[in-house]
Amino acid sequence: MAVVAERAFTSRSTLQRVEAGDTNVGIGIYAGVLQALGLLQGLSEVADIRYDHVGQALASAALPRRVHSGRPGRLGDA
């Protein structure tokens, strides 16, 4: 634990808070710990929409069922 804390440039008590999932610990500390453990590349997946199935479902549900194009025969007219 002391080695990981040192490599993450943080204290052992903060590292314990990270392990406990403390939401008051800054994202930079989490990134430092991930870097110290060789897991930083996984951080980019956290906000990747491809892995957010719930968010995609909510966004799809909010889309209109039909799209009205306006008056017929007037497409492209300005």
PLY file of the C-alpha trace (Angstrom):
ply
format ascii 1.0
element vertex 78
property float x
property float y
property float z
element edge 77
property int vertex1
property int vertex2
end_header
0.00 0.00 0.00
2.83 2.40 0.80
4.42 1.81 -2.62
1.19 2.45 -4.51
0.50 5.60 -2.47
4.02 6.86 -3.16
3.76 6.16 -6.89
0.35 7.86 -7.00
1.78 10.90 -5.17
-0.78 10.60 -2.39
-0.98 9.51 1.23
-1.87 6.07 2.52
-5.00 7.47 4.16
-6.17 8.90 0.82
-5.41 5.58 -0.86
-7.58 3.87 1.77
-10.36 6.31 0.93
-9.96 5.42 -2.76
-10.20 1.73 -1.91
-13.36 2.41 0.08
-14.90 4.26 -2.90
-15.03 7.65 -1.18
-16.76 10.03 -3.59
-15.05 13.03 -2.00
-11.67 11.97 -3.41
-10.79 13.92 -6.56
-10.68 12.26 -9.97
-7.00 13.22 -10.24
-6.20 11.02 -7.25
-8.10 8.12 -8.81
-6.16 8.68 -12.07
-2.87 8.69 -10.14
-3.74 5.41 -8.44
-4.78 3.85 -11.75
-1.47 5.02 -13.26
0.48 3.53 -10.34
-1.32 0.21 -10.86
-0.86 0.25 -14.66
-4.59 0.58 -15.27
-4.88 4.16 -16.53
-5.91 3.14 -20.06
-9.25 1.93 -18.64
-10.13 5.46 -17.50
-10.99 6.51 -21.05
-13.82 3.96 -21.07
-15.60 5.59 -18.12
-17.30 8.29 -20.20
-17.39 6.39 -23.51
-20.96 6.34 -24.83
-20.39 2.92 -26.39
-20.41 1.42 -22.89
-23.35 3.48 -21.56
-26.28 1.26 -22.44
-28.64 2.97 -20.00
-27.77 6.41 -21.37
-28.31 5.20 -24.93
-31.71 3.75 -24.01
-32.77 7.01 -22.32
-31.61 9.07 -25.31
-33.48 6.80 -27.74
-36.67 7.03 -25.66
-36.52 10.82 -25.84
-36.42 10.87 -29.66
-39.65 11.80 -31.46
-41.58 8.89 -32.95
-42.23 10.67 -36.24
-40.37 13.35 -38.10
-42.44 15.91 -39.99
-40.66 17.34 -42.99
-42.95 20.34 -43.46
-45.09 20.94 -46.51
-44.91 18.29 -49.23
-42.94 19.26 -52.32
-41.12 22.10 -50.59
-38.00 20.22 -49.48
-34.88 22.15 -50.26
-36.69 25.47 -50.76
-35.30 28.28 -48.65
0 1
1 2
2 3
3 4
4 5
5 6
6 7
7 8
8 9
9 10
10 11
11 12
12 13
13 14
14 15
15 16
16 17
17 18
18 19
19 20
20 21
21 22
22 23
23 24
24 25
25 26
26 27
27 28
28 29
29 30
30 31
31 32
32 33
33 34
34 35
35 36
36 37
37 38
38 39
39 40
40 41
41 42
42 43
43 44
44 45
45 46
46 47
47 48
48 49
49 50
50 51
51 52
52 53
53 54
54 55
55 56
56 57
57 58
58 59
59 60
60 61
61 62
62 63
63 64
64 65
65 66
66 67
67 68
68 69
69 70
70 71
71 72
72 73
73 74
74 75
75 76
76 77
